[in-house]
């Protein structure tokens, strides 16, 4: 069973409600049909003007039967959603009138549906920038208690079953925080450990990656990684985490024996935390292109409730699989 098939099975079992904020986007409408037909969600909701959504669906010969279309301007929830939005943003100077007008933005509306339990998960980004999707998430859904920073991960599925979790890994952060501080790096690692449990169904073994292993090199870049490791160990002594580790020491047992003897993570890591966005982004693309790995993501992590961002070049199936992943997250939250 492929990773995508596993996520679809988890989504079906979760029996959750999904909102797709870009209701007039053609690929999103086609994906909504597939999600409904495959029973990945108990309810699939598209945000948008009812007539505009119907016209868009007709243009791609897609039936909306069984799919709910939510028009923020006509919804009976507009006042209560606006009141909640005002409470969240009044400290920034927002007025009640501004909240009433602003909440009908589809991204904000979808995020508020998730916040208030009208939906369990939200997917967007086929026509909106990552920045806009994240802004709605940060302003409305917020991060989990005890977590200040949201981040992202990729699930990397390889045929090298001797490594990681039967060949699969969590790579983080490859898309969100460019140059994380030690505190942010620790939170990325904490969120990634949960992602490992959710998506790989494996006990996380977290490696904090560097160009140094256990003091083999010195410098500020190494210090950041070791400080992050210490912070997370203090916060979450229940997690299996080690660092700083070079990549080969993290995943190859023979190298680990010589470079990091006695480590419970070295040689067996399944969750790889990169020191910055450049390293993470380059790393996942190298593994994807040269090793032929399947790369699923970026998957947002650290938010109070699940929300996912799509690439604007995504396919219909990309939206379906991302929705399944996000619904699986909602079951784990």
VOBA-1610 file (N, C-alpha, C; in pm, whole numbers, padded with zeros to 5 digits, always signed):
BEGIN
Unk+00084-00119+00000Unk+00000+00000+00000Unk+00088+00124+00000Unk+00064+00217-00093Unk+00142+00340-00100Unk+00104+00434+00014Unk+00187+00537+00034Unk+00156+00635+00138Unk+00022+00702+00110Unk-00003+00738-00015Unk-00130+00802-00050Unk-00248+00712-00016Unk-00235+00584-00045Unk-00343+00489-00014Unk-00364+00477+00136Unk-00254+00479+00213Unk-00265+00473+00359Unk-00337+00595+00413Unk-00304+00713+00359Unk-00369+00835+00406Unk-00517+00836+00371Unk-00551+00784+00254Unk-00692+00777+00217Unk-00768+00683+00311Unk-00705+00572+00345Unk-00769+00477+00437Unk-00789+00541+00574Unk-00689+00617+00621Unk-00701+00686+00749Unk-00810+00792+00746Unk-00819+00863+00633Unk-00921+00967+00619Unk-01061+00906+00623Unk-01079+00795+00555Unk-01210+00727+00554Unk-01247+00686+00696Unk-01149+00629+00767Unk-01175+00583+00904Unk-01202+00699+01000Unk-01143+00815+00972Unk-01156+00930+01062Unk-01296+00989+01063Unk-01365+00981+00948Unk-01502+01033+00936Unk-01510+01181+00977Unk-01435+01265+00907Unk-01427+01407+00938Unk-01485+01492+00825Unk-01507+01620+00856Unk-01563+01715+00759Unk-01452+01804+00703Unk-01455+01825+00571Unk-01351+01900+00502Unk-01408+02025+00437Unk-01336+02138+00451Unk-01371+02258+00377Unk-01260+02291+00278Unk-01298+02315+00155Unk-01208+02359+00049Unk-01242+02505+00023Unk-01151+02595+00059Unk-01184+02738+00061Unk-01197+02799-00078Unk-01132+02740-00176Unk-01132+02798-00312Unk-01239+02732-00398Unk-01364+02765-00366Unk-01477+02692-00421Unk-01503+02707-00569Unk-01449+02811-00632Unk-01471+02828-00776Unk-01349+02785-00858Unk-01245+02738-00791Unk-01123+02694-00861Unk-01150+02557-00923Unk-01123+02542-01051Unk-01171+02425-01126Unk-01113+02292-01076Unk-00982+02289-01049Unk-00923+02164-00999Unk-00978+02128-00862Unk-01006+02231-00782Unk-01061+02209-00649Unk-01200+02149-00656Unk-01280+02196-00749Unk-01415+02141-00768Unk-01407+01995-00811Unk-01317+01964-00904Unk-01301+01825-00948Unk-01250+01737-00834Unk-01160+01792-00753Unk-01110+01717-00638Unk-01220+01692-00537Unk-01305+01792-00515Unk-01417+01776-00421Unk-01505+01659-00462Unk-01528+01647-00591Unk-01609+01535-00642Unk-01544+01401-00608Unk-01412+01391-00631Unk-01341+01266-00603Unk-01339+01236-00453Unk-01317+01339-00373Unk-01314+01321-00228Unk-01449+01270-00178Unk-01556+01324-00232Unk-01690+01280-00193Unk-01715+01137-00242Unk-01681+01109-00366Unk-01705+00976-00423Unk-01623+00868-00353Unk-01501+00904-00310Unk-01415+00808-00241Unk-01443+00803-00091Unk-01538+00885-00046Unk-01582+00889+00094Unk-01466+00920+00191Unk-01378+01010+00147Unk-01267+01049+00232Unk-01311+01140+00345Unk-01424+01206+00327Unk-01480+01294+00430Unk-01630+01270+00438Unk-01686+01289+00556Unk-01831+01272+00571Unk-01907+01387+00505Unk-01842+01504+00500Unk-01901+01619+00432Unk-01790+01696+00364Unk-01813+01734+00239Unk-01718+01815+00163Unk-01784+01949+00133Unk-01718+02058+00173Unk-01775+02191+00159Unk-01687+02280+00072Unk-01748+02348-00022Unk-01680+02446-00107Unk-01726+02585-00067Unk-01632+02677-00050Unk-01666+02814-00013Unk-01674+02899-00139Unk-01787+02969-00156Unk-01802+03056-00271Unk-01946+03089-00300Unk-01965+03183-00389Unk-02100+03218-00436Unk-02163+03097-00503Unk-02286+03065-00466Unk-02352+02943-00513Unk-02358+02938-00665Unk-02398+03046-00727Unk-02411+03049-00873Unk-02275+03038-00940Unk-02174+03105-00885Unk-02040+03101-00943Unk-01979+02962-00933Unk-02001+02896-00820Unk-01950+02759-00803Unk-02020+02665-00901Unk-02150+02679-00914Unk-02227+02593-01006Unk-02180+02613-01150Unk-02156+02738-01189Unk-02109+02767-01324Unk-01971+02709-01349Unk-01884+02720-01251Unk-01749+02665-01264Unk-01755+02513-01274Unk-01840+02450-01195Unk-01853+02304-01198Unk-01905+02256-01333Unk-01999+02331-01388Unk-02055+02297-01518Unk-01948+02305-01627Unk-01857+02401-01613Unk-01752+02419-01715Unk-01655+02302-01721Unk-01645+02225-01613Unk-01558+02107-01612Unk-01641+01979-01600Unk-01770+01993-01630Unk-01860+01877-01636Unk-01856+01796-01507Unk-01866+01866-01395Unk-01856+01802-01264Unk-01983+01824-01184Unk-02039+01716-01133Unk-02160+01724-01053Unk-02128+01769-00910Unk-02214+01851-00856Unk-02200+01897-00718Unk-02294+01822-00624Unk-02352+01715-00671Unk-02446+01638-00590Unk-02375+01585-00464Unk-02433+01613-00349Unk-02377+01566-00223Unk-02268+01654-00166Unk-02231+01761-00240Unk-02128+01855-00196Unk-02198+01983-00148Unk-02157+02034-00036Unk-02217+02155+00021Unk-02144+02279-00027Unk-02218+02375-00078Unk-02159+02503-00117Unk-02197+02607-00011Unk-02095+02670+00046Unk-02115+02767+00153Unk-02083+02907+00102Unk-02181+02994+00099Unk-02163+03132+00055Unk-02156+03221+00180Unk-02037+03274+00211Unk-02023+03356+00332Unk-02118+03474+00338Unk-02147+03535+00222Unk-02231+03655+00222Unk-02376+03623+00256Unk-02416+03498+00237Unk-02555+03458+00261Unk-02570+03370+00385Unk-02460+03333+00446Unk-02465+03238+00557Unk-02520+03299+00685Unk-02599+03220+00757Unk-02651+03263+00887Unk-02541+03271+00993Unk-02423+03214+00960Unk-02310+03218+01053Unk-02228+03347+01043Unk-02259+03433+00948Unk-02173+03549+00925Unk-02156+03635+01050Unk-02264+03661+01121Unk-02255+03747+01239Unk-02169+03682+01349Unk-02192+03555+01377Unk-02115+03489+01483Unk-01969+03472+01443Unk-01944+03444+01314Unk-01806+03434+01266Unk-01736+03569+01277Unk-01807+03676+01240Unk-01749+03810+01247Unk-01720+03850+01392Unk-01808+03812+01485Unk-01787+03843+01626Unk-01660+03774+01677Unk-01642+03648+01638Unk-01523+03573+01680Unk-01397+03634+01619Unk-01406+03672+01493Unk-01293+03734+01424Unk-01256+03866+01490Unk-01356+03943+01528Unk-01331+04070+01597Unk-01258+04046+01729Unk-01302+03947+01804Unk-01237+03918+01932Unk-01091+03879+01913Unk-01063+03809+01804Unk-00927+03765+01776Unk-00836+03880+01732Unk-00894+03983+01667Unk-00813+04086+01603Unk-00832+04226+01660Unk-00915+04243+01760Unk-00939+04379+01812Unk-00813+04439+01875Unk-00725+04354+01926Unk-00601+04406+01985Unk-00509+04465+01879Unk-00539+04436+01751Unk-00464+04494+01640Unk-00535+04615+01582Unk-00643+04657+01647Unk-00715+04776+01603Unk-00833+04749+01511Unk-00867+04623+01488Unk-00979+04592+01400Unk-01111+04633+01466Unk-01200+04692+01385Unk-01333+04729+01434Unk-01432+04616+01404Unk-01549+04622+01467Unk-01652+04522+01441Unk-01699+04527+01296Unk-01708+04647+01242Unk-01750+04660+01102Unk-01647+04598+01007Unk-01519+04621+01036Unk-01414+04562+00954Unk-01415+04410+00963Unk-01442+04358+01081Unk-01449+04213+01098Unk-01566+04154+01019Unk-01678+04225+01019Unk-01797+04178+00947Unk-01771+04171+00797Unk-01699+04270+00745Unk-01666+04270+00603Unk-01550+04174+00572Unk-01453+04167+00661Unk-01334+04088+00634Unk-01353+03938+00643Unk-01448+03894+00723Unk-01464+03750+00746Unk-01516+03677+00623Unk-01575+03748+00528Unk-01628+03679+00410Unk-01520+03641+00309Unk-01396+03684+00333Unk-01286+03634+00251Unk-01284+03481+00262Unk-01279+03408+00151Unk-01291+03262+00156Unk-01188+03192+00246Unk-01063+03240+00247Unk-00962+03178+00332Unk-00995+03199+00480Unk-01034+03322+00514Unk-01070+03349+00653Unk-01194+03271+00693Unk-01289+03265+00602Unk-01413+03193+00632Unk-01385+03044+00655Unk-01306+02985+00568Unk-01273+02844+00584Unk-01198+02818+00713Unk-01103+02907+00745Unk-01028+02892+00869Unk-01119+02904+00991Unk-01217+02995+00984Unk-01309+03011+01096Unk-01402+02890+01109Unk-01438+02830+00999Unk-01518+02707+01004Unk-01443+02600+01083Unk-01313+02592+01059Unk-01232+02493+01131Unk-01218+02532+01278Unk-01192+02658+01303Unk-01176+02705+01441Unk-01300+02674+01525Unk-01418+02696+01467Unk-01542+02683+01542Unk-01610+02547+01527Unk-01541+02453+01462Unk-01590+02317+01456Unk-01693+02290+01348Unk-01714+02385+01256Unk-01805+02360+01145Unk-01741+02268+01041Unk-01608+02263+01045Unk-01530+02171+00962Unk-01413+02123+01048Unk-01357+02009+01011Unk-01245+01953+01088Unk-01110+01985+01027Unk-01108+02018+00899Unk-00982+02044+00829Unk-01008+02133+00708Unk-00906+02208+00670Unk-00917+02299+00555Unk-00798+02281+00462Unk-00826+02287+00332Unk-00722+02281+00230Unk-00741+02397+00134Unk-00632+02468+00100Unk-00637+02579+00006Unk-00497+02598-00052Unk-00486+02687-00149Unk-00356+02719-00206Unk-00345+02692-00355Unk-00450+02637-00416Unk-00446+02612-00560Unk-00442+02743-00638Unk-00500+02850-00579Unk-00496+02980-00645Unk-00451+03092-00551Unk-00425+03060-00426Unk-00375+03159-00330Unk-00230+03131-00296Unk-00157+03235-00260Unk-00018+03217-00222Unk-00009+03148-00086Unk+00106+03087-00061Unk+00132+03026+00070Unk+00117+03131+00180Unk+00167+03252+00154Unk+00158+03359+00252Unk+00015+03388+00294Unk-00076+03392+00198Unk-00216+03421+00229Unk-00281+03307+00308Unk-00249+03184+00271Unk-00304+03068+00344Unk-00253+03069+00488Unk-00123+03093+00504Unk-00064+03094+00638Unk-00119+03209+00723Unk-00142+03323+00660Unk-00195+03438+00734Unk-00332+03406+00793Unk-00417+03343+00713Unk-00549+03304+00763Unk-00535+03205+00878Unk-00441+03112+00864Unk-00421+03011+00968Unk-00368+03074+01097Unk-00267+03160+01086Unk-00209+03223+01205Unk-00308+03315+01275Unk-00387+03390+01197Unk-00478+03488+01256Unk-00603+03425+01318Unk-00644+03309+01265Unk-00772+03253+01307Unk-00759+03117+01376Unk-00689+03024+01315Unk-00677+02891+01376Unk-00577+02892+01490Unk-00469+02968+01476Unk-00364+02981+01578Unk-00283+02851+01591Unk-00176+02859+01670Unk-00093+02742+01694Unk-00142+02665+01817Unk-00091+02544+01833Unk-00129+02461+01947Unk-00081+02524+02078Unk-00147+02495+02187Unk-00099+02541+02318Unk+00045+02493+02342Unk+00130+02584+02385Unk+00269+02548+02410Unk+00357+02557+02288Unk+00298+02587+02171Unk+00374+02599+02047Unk+00360+02743+01996Unk+00471+02810+01974Unk+00468+02948+01924Unk+00476+02955+01772Unk+00541+02856+01711Unk+00573+02866+01569Unk+00519+02746+01492Unk+00445+02773+01386Unk+00404+02666+01295Unk+00517+02641+01196Unk+00524+02520+01147Unk+00629+02484+01051Unk+00572+02387+00949Unk+00658+02318+00879Unk+00611+02223+00779Unk+00704+02103+00773Unk+00652+01997+00715Unk+00735+01879+00691Unk+00699+01816+00558Unk+00786+01732+00510Unk+00758+01646+00396Unk+00765+01502+00442Unk+00677+01420+00390Unk+00692+01275+00404Unk+00768+01227+00281Unk+00882+01164+00304Unk+00965+01113+00196Unk+00957+00960+00198Unk+00903+00903+00093Unk+00887+00758+00084Unk+00985+00703-00019Unk+01083+00624+00027Unk+01184+00567-00061Unk+01171+00415-00065Unk+01245+00353-00156Unk+01246+00206-00162Unk+01363+00147-00083Unk+01432+00232-00008Unk+01546+00189+00075Unk+01494+00148+00213Unk+01435+00029+00219Unk+01364-00012+00340Unk+01455-00034+00461Unk+01587-00039+00438Unk+01679-00055+00551Unk+01697+00073+00630Unk+01645+00185+00578Unk+01661+00313+00644Unk+01527+00366+00696Unk+01534+00449+00799Unk+01414+00516+00849Unk+01307+00421+00895Unk+01181+00457+00868Unk+01066+00372+00900Unk+01030+00294+00775Unk+01097+00183+00757Unk+01075+00100+00639Unk+01093+00179+00509Unk+01192+00268+00509Unk+01222+00346+00390Unk+01160+00484+00388Unk+01077+00517+00484Unk+01010+00646+00486Unk+01066+00735+00597Unk+01059+00867+00572Unk+01113+00966+00665Unk+01022+01087+00675Unk+01035+01159+00785Unk+00984+01295+00795Unk+01104+01388+00777Unk+01094+01484+00683Unk+01196+01588+00662Unk+01135+01721+00705Unk+01207+01799+00789Unk+01153+01928+00832Unk+01269+02024+00864Unk+01247+02152+00858Unk+01139+02220+00791Unk+01189+02253+00650Unk+01113+02220+00550Unk+01159+02237+00412Unk+01085+02347+00337Unk+00995+02420+00405Unk+00913+02515+00330Unk+00868+02639+00405Unk+00889+02649+00536Unk+00821+02755+00611Unk+00915+02857+00677Unk+01003+02813+00765Unk+01086+02905+00844Unk+01227+02910+00785Unk+01267+03021+00725Unk+01396+03026+00652Unk+01518+02999+00738Unk+01530+03069+00849Unk+01650+03056+00932Unk+01609+03046+01079Unk+01563+02929+01121Unk+01507+02916+01255Unk+01608+02940+01366Unk+01560+02999+01474Unk+01641+03011+01595Unk+01645+02873+01661Unk+01725+02861+01766Unk+01731+02735+01840Unk+01593+02700+01896Unk+01520+02800+01947Unk+01386+02776+02000Unk+01291+02727+01890Unk+01297+02791+01774Unk+01213+02749+01663Unk+01250+02610+01615Unk+01379+02582+01611Unk+01426+02451+01567Unk+01375+02341+01661Unk+01374+02369+01790Unk+01321+02274+01887Unk+01173+02248+01864Unk+01097+02354+01833Unk+00954+02337+01808Unk+00928+02264+01677Unk+01011+02289+01576Unk+01001+02214+01451Unk+01019+02065+01479Unk+01118+02032+01560Unk+01145+01892+01593Unk+01029+01829+01670Unk+00972+01905+01765Unk+00859+01854+01844Unk+00739+01825+01755Unk+00707+01918+01666Unk+00593+01899+01575Unk+00621+01784+01479Unk+00745+01771+01435Unk+00781+01666+01341Unk+00769+01527+01403Unk+00795+01518+01533Unk+00780+01391+01603Unk+00634+01344+01598Unk+00540+01438+01618Unk+00399+01404+01608Unk+00364+01365+01465Unk+00420+01436+01367Unk+00395+01402+01227Unk+00444+01261+01195Unk+00555+01222+01255Unk+00607+01086+01235Unk+00506+00983+01284Unk+00451+01006+01402Unk+00351+00913+01455Unk+00226+00908+01367Unk+00183+01027+01323Unk+00060+01037+01245Unk+00074+00975+01107Unk+00182+01009+01037Unk+00194+00972+00897Unk+00273+00844+00871Unk+00369+00814+00956Unk+00450+00694+00936Unk+00408+00580+01029Unk+00320+00611+01123Unk+00274+00512+01220Unk+00394+00446+01287Unk+00492+00528+01322Unk+00616+00479+01382Unk+00653+00565+01502Unk+00724+00506+01596Unk+00773+00582+01709Unk+00885+00673+01659Unk+00875+00804+01681Unk+00973+00895+01623Unk+01112+00879+01684Unk+01210+00881+01595Unk+01350+00890+01635Unk+01406+01012+01563Unk+01422+01120+01638Unk+01448+01251+01580Unk+01597+01283+01579Unk+01650+01310+01460Unk+01790+01349+01445Unk+01797+01497+01411Unk+01871+01572+01493Unk+01895+01714+01467Unk+02022+01723+01383Unk+02003+01754+01256Unk+02113+01743+01160Unk+02206+01864+01159Unk+02333+01836+01128Unk+02436+01939+01121Unk+02548+01887+01032Unk+02651+01971+01012Unk+02771+01923+00943Unk+02869+01862+01042Unk+02827+01856+01168Unk+02909+01804+01276Unk+02836+01691+01348Unk+02911+01595+01400Unk+02854+01489+01484Unk+02923+01491+01620Unk+02845+01521+01722Unk+02892+01513+01860Unk+03026+01585+01883Unk+03031+01710+01836Unk+03150+01791+01862Unk+03264+01774+01765Unk+03240+01706+01651Unk+03348+01690+01553Unk+03386+01821+01488Unk+03297+01920+01494Unk+03327+02055+01444Unk+03267+02156+01542Unk+03316+02278+01538Unk+03270+02383+01627Unk+03219+02503+01547Unk+03135+02584+01609Unk+03090+02707+01544Unk+02946+02739+01578Unk+02901+02858+01538Unk+02767+02905+01570Unk+02658+02816+01512Unk+02680+02768+01390Unk+02579+02683+01327Unk+02559+02554+01404Unk+02667+02497+01453Unk+02658+02375+01533Unk+02594+02406+01668Unk+02633+02517+01727Unk+02579+02555+01858Unk+02427+02568+01855Unk+02374+02622+01746Unk+02229+02638+01735Unk+02159+02502+01741Unk+02216+02405+01674Unk+02157+02271+01670Unk+02166+02203+01806Unk+02281+02214+01871Unk+02295+02151+02003Unk+02206+02218+02107Unk+02191+02350+02099Unk+02102+02421+02191Unk+01957+02379+02170Unk+01916+02367+02043Unk+01779+02323+02012Unk+01754+02183+02068Unk+01853+02096+02053Unk+01841+01960+02104Unk+01822+01960+02256Unk+01901+02040+02324Unk+01891+02049+02471Unk+01756+02106+02514Unk+01707+02206+02442Unk+01577+02265+02475Unk+01465+02163+02465Unk+01466+02086+02357Unk+01359+01989+02339Unk+01371+01872+02436Unk+01491+01830+02464Unk+01510+01722+02562Unk+01456+01763+02700Unk+01477+01889+02734Unk+01427+01938+02863Unk+01275+01947+02863Unk+01218+01990+02750Unk+01073+02005+02741Unk+01001+01872+02725Unk+01061+01784+02645Unk+00997+01656+02613Unk+01093+01540+02637Unk+01118+01506+02762Unk+01210+01396+02792Unk+01159+01261+02741Unk+01030+01256+02706Unk+00971+01132+02656Unk+01010+01104+02510Unk+01059+01205+02439Unk+01094+01188+02298Unk+01234+01132+02281Unk+01250+01050+02178Unk+01382+00997+02142Unk+01443+01094+02042Unk+01540+01174+02088Unk+01600+01279+02006Unk+01748+01287+02034Unk+01826+01316+01931Unk+01970+01331+01951Unk+02026+01428+01848Unk+02136+01492+01885Unk+02203+01586+01797Unk+02319+01650+01869Unk+02411+01711+01799Unk+02405+01726+01656Unk+02459+01601+01585Unk+02396+01567+01471Unk+02435+01449+01395Unk+02448+01483+01247Unk+02553+01430+01185Unk+02562+01437+01039Unk+02461+01337+00981Unk+02424+01360+00856Unk+02321+01277+00795Unk+02357+01129+00796Unk+02482+01096+00761Unk+02518+00954+00756Unk+02516+00891+00895Unk+02557+00967+00995Unk+02551+00915+01133Unk+02407+00897+01179Unk+02317+00977+01125Unk+02177+00970+01167Unk+02105+00847+01112Unk+02139+00805+00989Unk+02058+00700+00927Unk+02133+00571+00894Unk+02267+00571+00899Unk+02344+00452+00863Unk+02405+00392+00990Unk+02364+00273+01025Unk+02404+00214+01153Unk+02554+00193+01164Unk+02620+00154+01055Unk+02764+00131+01062Unk+02841+00260+01088Unk+02794+00370+01031Unk+02856+00501+01055Unk+02827+00547+01197Unk+02705+00524+01242Unk+02665+00565+01376Unk+02753+00500+01484Unk+02790+00376+01462Unk+02870+00304+01562Unk+03006+00370+01585Unk+03061+00427+01478Unk+03192+00491+01492Unk+03181+00638+01530Unk+03078+00708+01479Unk+03066+00852+01503Unk+02986+00888+01627Unk+02887+00806+01661Unk+02801+00839+01776Unk+02768+00712+01855Unk+02869+00644+01907Unk+02843+00521+01983Unk+02759+00549+02107Unk+02665+00463+02132Unk+02579+00480+02248Unk+02453+00560+02224Unk+02442+00625+02108Unk+02323+00703+02078Unk+02206+00610+02047Unk+02089+00642+02101Unk+01969+00562+02074Unk+01899+00603+01945Unk+01944+00713+01885Unk+01884+00764+01763Unk+01975+00741+01642Unk+02104+00766+01659Unk+02198+00756+01547Unk+02189+00619+01481Unk+02185+00622+01348Unk+02177+00500+01269Unk+02036+00451+01244Unk+01939+00502+01321Unk+01801+00454+01309Unk+01700+00568+01298Unk+01746+00690+01275Unk+01655+00805+01273Unk+01552+00794+01160Unk+01429+00832+01191Unk+01323+00837+01089Unk+01266+00978+01073Unk+01310+01070+01157Unk+01264+01209+01152Unk+01387+01298+01148Unk+01407+01364+01035Unk+01528+01443+01013Unk+01495+01591+01017Unk+01555+01661+01113Unk+01532+01805+01128Unk+01655+01878+01078Unk+01636+01955+00970Unk+01745+02026+00906Unk+01771+02159+00977Unk+01894+02209+00975Unk+01926+02330+01051Unk+01864+02457+00997Unk+01829+02458+00867Unk+01761+02576+00811Unk+01687+02536+00685Unk+01612+02632+00631Unk+01526+02605+00516Unk+01605+02569+00391Unk+01719+02633+00371Unk+01800+02602+00253Unk+01841+02454+00253Unk+01893+02408+00365Unk+01936+02269+00375Unk+01818+02174+00357Unk+01705+02205+00421Unk+01589+02118+00412Unk+01532+02110+00273Unk+01520+02225+00207Unk+01463+02228+00073Unk+01553+02157-00027Unk+01683+02182-00017Unk+01778+02114-00106Unk+01777+01964-00077Unk+01775+01929+00051Unk+01780+01789+00089Unk+01663+01708+00036Unk+01543+01760+00052Unk+01427+01681+00008Unk+01425+01669-00144Unk+01467+01774-00215Unk+01466+01767-00361Unk+01575+01675-00415Unk+01689+01668-00347Unk+01793+01573-00385Unk+01742+01429-00374Unk+01681+01400-00261Unk+01629+01264-00239Unk+01517+01233-00337Unk+01433+01332-00363Unk+01322+01311-00457Unk+01374+01284-00598Unk+01469+01364-00644Unk+01513+01354-00783Unk+01617+01244-00807Unk+01713+01231-00717Unk+01821+01135-00741Unk+01788+00995-00690Unk+01709+00986-00584Unk+01674+00855-00529Unk+01536+00809-00575Unk+01466+00896-00647Unk+01333+00860-00696Unk+01230+00848-00586Unk+01250+00920-00477Unk+01156+00913-00365Unk+01027+00987-00396Unk+00918+00941-00333Unk+00792+01015-00339Unk+00794+01120-00229Unk+00765+01244-00266Unk+00766+01354-00169Unk+00624+01406-00151Unk+00574+01400-00029Unk+00439+01447+00001Unk+00449+01568+00095Unk+00402+01681+00046Unk+00408+01801+00128Unk+00420+01925+00041Unk+00446+02041+00103Unk+00467+02057+00246Unk+00340+02039+00328Unk+00352+01969+00439Unk+00243+01947+00533Unk+00263+02043+00649Unk+00167+02130+00672Unk+00178+02226+00782Unk+00161+02154+00916Unk+00240+02192+01013Unk+00235+02130+01145Unk+00250+02237+01254Unk+00194+02210+01369Unk+00202+02304+01480Unk+00077+02388+01499Unk-00017+02383+01402Unk-00141+02458+01419Unk-00237+02384+01511Unk-00328+02459+01574Unk-00423+02400+01668Unk-00515+02301+01599Unk-00546+02329+01473Unk-00629+02237+01394Unk-00570+02229+01254Unk-00599+02120+01181Unk-00529+02095+01055Unk-00570+02189+00941Unk-00469+02242+00877Unk-00486+02322+00755Unk-00369+02290+00664Unk-00395+02279+00534Unk-00287+02248+00440Unk-00283+02347+00326Unk-00161+02373+00282Unk-00135+02465+00171Unk-00097+02384+00048Unk-00154+02418-00066Unk-00125+02351-00193Unk-00027+02432-00276Unk+00041+02366-00367Unk+00115+02437-00471Unk+00015+02487-00575Unk+00040+02605-00627Unk-00052+02657-00730Unk-00041+02578-00860Unk+00060+02492-00872Unk+00071+02404-00988Unk+00016+02265-00962Unk-00061+02249-00855Unk-00107+02116-00815Unk-00205+02056-00915Unk-00210+01923-00914Unk-00307+01850-00995Unk-00431+01820-00911Unk-00535+01770-00975Unk-00655+01730-00902Unk-00621+01624-00799Unk-00540+01526-00839Unk-00504+01418-00745Unk-00419+01471-00630Unk-00334+01572-00656Unk-00258+01634-00548Unk-00352+01690-00440Unk-00458+01754-00485Unk-00556+01811-00390Unk-00625+01700-00312Unk-00658+01592-00380Unk-00724+01478-00315Unk-00633+01418-00207Unk-00507+01393-00243Unk-00414+01332-00148Unk-00385+01426-00032Unk-00364+01555-00062Unk-00341+01653+00045Unk-00460+01659+00139Unk-00579+01651+00084Unk-00700+01651+00168Unk-00703+01528+00258Unk-00665+01413+00203Unk-00661+01289+00283Unk-00560+01303+00396Unk-00444+01359+00366Unk-00340+01381+00468Unk-00393+01472+00579Unk-00460+01579+00539Unk-00510+01678+00636Unk-00622+01618+00721Unk-00704+01537+00662Unk-00809+01469+00737Unk-00749+01367+00834Unk-00642+01301+00792Unk-00572+01209+00883Unk-00514+01285+01001Unk-00461+01405+00974Unk-00411+01491+01083Unk-00522+01524+01182Unk-00642+01551+01131Unk-00752+01591+01219Unk-00789+01478+01315Unk-00768+01355+01272Unk-00797+01241+01359Unk-00693+01229+01469Unk-00570+01275+01440Unk-00460+01263+01536Unk-00459+01378+01636Unk-00525+01490+01603Unk-00522+01609+01689Unk-00597+01587+01821
//
